Amino acid sequence: MAKSPEVEHPHKAFGWAAKDSSGVLSPFHFSRRDNGVEDVTIKILYCGVCHSDLHAAKNEWGFSRYPLVPGHEIVGIVTKIGSNVKKFKVDDQVGVGVLVNSCKSCEYCDQDLENYCPKMIFTYNAQNHDGTKTYGGYSDTIVVDQHFVLRIPDSMPADGAAPLLCAGITVYSPMKYYGMTEPGKHLGIVGLGGLGHVAVKIGKAFGLKVTVISSSSRKESEALDRLGADSFLVSSDPEKMKAAFGTMDYIIDTVSAVHALAPLLSLLKTNGKLVTLGLPEKPLELPIFPLVLGRKLVGGSDIGGVKETQEMLDFCAKHNITSDVEVIRMDQINTAMDRLAKSDVRYRFVIDVANSLSQSQL
């Protein structure tokens, strides 16, 4: 008979979990494993709230296993290290992103692309090598293999750094892979949410001309005045879309809702690249004529490997890039999830875990 989450490991842990597809989170007692020779034990300070947390809590992708503790944008302090751990020491500020393990021996792991490893293990809602479930960062502590622990530069605020561990690498990796780093080139960014606003900052740091593409003008001043975008394009305005025809070298599409790709492809120059990062619940329609007639490319990208994620953090620290966040208490998470579903956040909720979880236990 399987042990309950509270006693399957030797060390008590506490967090908030979704218990069913309602997605409502509530206090949850469980346990963490012993710190092994390759492990780092982390006291969690902050955890970002990713849109995928909402999808998972509500089982919108169809593979959630309850109880489910979300959270894969984790920043904390090292409290214990294994005897083989050399990269980190107690009291270091560190982070954990979307992955906590992989096979470490396949062609993808050998290329520092652990995120594409067939045996990768997600930070939550996955199965550890010992058969137990992984629980995420909406909790007080976590134990992680040192290879998947990241160094958070001392200059970065912990709360603003947390979302970079998913949102930051999700936009940085395709920019590097698809060559979107040449100064002076024109980058369009579809959607100004958790991913989009970081993409604007990173794009500008690479020296790109950046245009934010949105369905309404509501965020225009925010994009231009606060985030530093060069221009703003309302995709629902036919005249403005026509004027922008064939002007962009690249487009990063961060939208997770079902939407048309044809208007975006029309904005690309010959040889232009459209890279999609969102995960809509239904397939999108892909028109082929614009691809063939303009030698255009449509691609995708999924987070990044550990080495590239560390590279991204160091790049962001160098350019003073962090996520714009609204810090919340753990007991505000259900309200935050409701607001997130309505895109009512600028631009990322971050849970102040250390200062709110202990009080939730009382």
Phi, psi and omega in degrees: 000131182294143178283154177289155180306331185287337185235003183288339175236165187281345187244126182294143176220159182219138178201196175240136186227151167274133183259344180200182187287001170295335180080359180290130180260146181211164182304143188212124176264131178212204183211157177241156182286167172298152174283110179281181184295334180258006189262157173235126174264132188234129167278120185280127177263311182223151174218125177288156179252104181271153178298332177293334175298320178294314177303314184292316182300326181264005181056039182285344175260355172086007180229026177284143177236123185260152358290148187233118175260107183285182172113110177223028173233076195252130171235134181202192182242135179292128177248342180200145177228153177282167185295337180264002183275119181245338185282339187229158176223165179302138180084359173294145172273122187225171179224160174225131181257222189285335185245145174237356176188166175202182183286335178068009184225353182278176182298329181284316177298322179296336180261014182062034178243053183302334180293346177252006178295131179299340182248024178296150180241120180287157183297332175215162179060035177225182182242126176292169178299333180273006177090352179276163181279153171268140178237139190270202192274000173281055187203170188278335185207161177207149178242124188223140172306134186303330182299333185256012175262138185246147178274124176267116180307141184299334182285348184268131174294138186299319183291318180286339179280330188308309183294342178297336183291346171234298183300318182295310181289332181294330177265330181292316185300311178293329176300317180289313186294318184269010174074030181270048185232008184276115182306139178094341177289161187255119180248127171262139179237117182268118179094128181244065178247215182301317178281314187300318184290329175288324178299322177300312183295317180291319178301316178295324178295330175281352180089018181277154166278126188242127174243127174272131180249120184220157183283345178218168182271006188302325185257016186298309182295325178298314182295317185279311189276323184267317186264345174087017175296153181278329181204169184224130183238123178272112187291342179273002180258104185303321183293317180291323177295320179296320181293333181268003183306128174065031184251352188249141178277323182218153171224132170253122184254110183261002189283132180264349178277159176295129182205165183278136177267336183305314179298327179288319178299328180293338181281342184280145170288170169304137184073012180288161184233128173249120181243123183262136181240337180287163181234079179298153181288339180236155180298148175264153178274128182246107177287134186271327183307312181297329179291312183293313185286341180242010184045048182263161184235136171244125182225181178220174179198146183231108182039229180190169178283176184296314182299315181290327178295319176295320176301317179297316180298318180293321177298314181295321177297318180298324184257014178056043180259124169224170176279145173278121191233156168244111184278133181232164171275158180301323182284001174260006189294323181292322174296319179297320178296320177297318179293321179299321179298334179261009183058033182262065176202140176232099358233356181210128170286140174228128181275127172280083188295309188297326184265001181231334183293317183298326179287333179290340182282342185291000000 
